[in-house]
Amino acid sequence: MTHALNIVWNPMEGIDLGFFVIRFYSLMFVIAFGLGWYIMKNIFEREGESIEKLDSLFIWTVLATLIGARLGHVLFYDWEYFRNHLVEIFLPIRENVNATLFGFIDGWEFTGFQGLASHGAAISIILAMYYFSKKVLHKPLLWILDRVVIPVASGAIFVRLGNFFNSEIIGKETTSSFGIKFLREQFSPLEAMKLTQISDYNAAYAAIAHDPKFSAILAQVPVRHPAQLYEAFCYIFVFATLFFLYWKTDARLKSGYLFGLFLTLLFTVRIVVESVKESQGGFESDLGNILSTGQWLSIPFIVIGLYFVFSAKKKA
């Protein structure tokens, strides 16, 4: 599994049940939402809030996360493509003249939702929490934001692990021994089969990774920073900080403090890790490539977060 001290990353797509494959990326989302529900359940119990309201919160958070993240990717990173492929925004398919969807729809292939942006999710969650706080919870917006950021921070960990399993949001090339060769990002399934003359793409990837006969092909795969793991590790720190402050201190009584700290910490991590990521596209070239699109989008969130941190006042 190693090559010159570097890991060759060639994960299976998911857990094959025979009739259905549970993709690891989807599984990470399920774990993220499940853990988030459990954390908020404990918070609601501590605050004396009805657990019945939690079901509504869960639904709104899930919808806001998925819809906001998808629209964020479409609008911030790839509008030039999606403006001409509107059907692909909300359907997990893509035009491909060589493919057949579900065995009978020519010209389309199933891809899953490839492209979710955390900045879009952050905006949509705030909007959803505004509606929830007014219509369901009947509490100030900052009350729910100060608490919902805790499970959101935990969820961010698993989303980045999902990106790692998908070999997406990869890092720049590196000479570090901690670098990883993302085999499935370098070669498409068709390319892997063509290069190895093996008809099954999973077997083709495995052959490139392990068979010395294909060492020359493996050598074409650059060693990259595992940026997804860097980010996931940092998000553990963000989650642990918020969790500790809520449960062990009176930080929850300072309206807006935990929400502001979440924005400041999470998007500071994003700015730092973006420096070792490959470009995800977007509008960065229009601004001289001084910063990446993700870094530009993170700056307003950090400014807003610092405002809430320093303006937070303790309430009875």
Residue pairs with C-beta under 8 A, 6 or more apart in sequence:
1 7
1 8
1 209
1 210
2 8
3 181
3 218
4 223
5 177
6 177
6 179
6 180
6 181
6 223
7 180
7 181
8 180
8 181
8 183
8 209
8 218
8 221
9 164
9 167
9 180
9 181
9 182
9 183
9 184
9 226
10 183
10 184
10 205
10 206
10 208
10 209
11 24
11 165
11 167
11 184
12 202
13 21
13 23
13 24
13 202
14 21
14 22
14 23
14 24
14 25
14 26
14 27
15 21
15 22
15 24
15 27
23 112
24 162
24 165
24 166
25 112
25 162
25 163
25 165
25 166
26 112
26 162
27 162
28 158
28 159
28 161
28 162
28 165
29 158
29 159
29 162
31 158
32 154
32 155
32 156
32 157
32 158
32 159
33 58
33 61
33 62
33 155
35 151
35 154
35 155
35 158
36 58
36 61
36 151
36 152
36 154
36 155
37 54
37 58
37 151
39 150
39 151
39 154
40 54
40 57
40 58
40 147
40 148
40 150
40 151
41 51
41 54
43 147
43 150
43 246
44 50
44 51
44 53
44 54
45 51
47 147
49 137
53 136
53 137
56 132
56 136
57 132
57 136
57 137
57 144
57 148
60 128
60 129
60 131
60 132
61 125
61 128
61 148
61 152
63 128
64 121
64 124
64 125
64 127
64 128
65 121
65 124
65 125
65 155
66 113
66 116
67 124
68 120
68 121
68 122
68 123
68 124
68 125
68 127
69 116
69 117
69 118
69 120
69 121
69 124
70 89
70 90
70 113
70 115
70 116
70 120
71 89
71 120
71 124
72 116
72 117
72 118
72 119
72 120
72 121
72 123
72 124
73 115
73 116
73 117
73 120
74 82
74 89
74 115
75 120
76 117
76 119
76 120
76 282
76 283
76 293
76 297
77 115
77 117
77 280
77 281
77 282
77 293
78 115
78 281
78 282
82 88
82 89
85 94
85 95
87 93
88 94
88 95
92 110
92 111
92 112
92 113
93 101
93 108
93 109
93 110
93 111
94 108
94 109
94 111
95 107
95 108
96 107
96 108
96 109
97 107
99 106
99 107
99 108
99 109
100 106
100 107
100 108
100 109
101 107
101 108
101 109
101 110
102 110
114 168
116 159
118 156
118 159
118 270
119 294
119 297
119 298
119 301
122 263
122 301
125 148
125 152
126 145
129 141
129 144
129 145
129 148
130 141
132 144
133 139
133 140
133 141
133 143
133 144
134 141
137 143
137 144
140 255
142 255
142 256
142 259
142 308
143 255
145 256
145 259
146 246
146 252
146 255
146 256
146 257
146 258
146 259
147 246
147 252
147 258
149 242
149 258
149 259
149 262
150 239
150 242
150 243
150 246
150 258
152 262
153 235
153 238
153 239
153 242
153 262
153 266
154 239
156 232
156 235
156 238
156 239
156 266
157 232
157 235
157 236
157 239
158 232
160 169
160 228
160 229
160 231
160 232
160 235
161 228
161 229
161 232
163 169
163 228
164 226
164 228
164 229
164 232
167 182
167 183
167 184
167 185
168 185
168 228
169 227
169 228
169 277
169 280
170 182
170 185
170 224
170 225
170 227
170 228
170 277
170 278
171 179
171 224
171 225
171 226
171 227
171 230
171 276
171 277
171 278
172 224
172 225
172 276
172 277
172 278
173 179
173 222
173 223
173 224
174 223
174 224
174 225
174 276
175 223
176 223
176 225
178 225
178 226
179 223
179 224
179 225
179 226
180 223
180 224
180 225
180 226
181 218
181 221
181 222
181 223
181 224
182 221
182 224
183 205
183 208
183 209
183 218
183 221
184 205
186 220
186 221
186 222
187 195
187 205
187 208
187 221
189 201
189 204
189 205
190 201
192 198
192 201
192 204
192 205
192 208
193 199
193 200
193 201
193 204
195 204
195 208
195 214
195 217
196 204
196 207
196 208
196 214
196 217
198 204
198 207
207 213
207 214
208 214
208 217
208 218
209 218
224 278
225 276
225 277
227 273
227 276
227 277
230 273
230 276
231 269
231 270
231 273
234 269
234 272
234 273
235 266
235 269
237 265
238 262
238 265
238 266
238 269
241 261
241 265
242 258
242 261
242 262
245 251
245 252
245 258
245 261
246 252
246 258
250 314
251 257
251 258
252 258
253 314
253 315
253 316
254 312
254 313
254 314
254 315
255 312
255 313
255 315
256 308
256 309
256 311
256 312
257 308
257 309
257 312
259 305
259 308
260 304
260 305
260 306
260 307
260 308
260 309
260 310
260 312
261 305
261 308
261 309
262 305
263 301
263 302
263 304
263 305
263 308
264 302
264 305
264 306
264 309
265 305
266 301
267 298
267 299
267 301
267 302
267 305
268 298
268 302
270 294
270 295
270 298
271 294
271 295
271 298
271 299
271 302
274 291
274 292
274 294
274 295
274 298
275 295
277 292
277 294
279 292
279 293
280 292
280 293
280 294
281 293
282 292
282 293
282 294
283 293
283 296
284 290
284 291
284 292
284 293
284 296
287 296
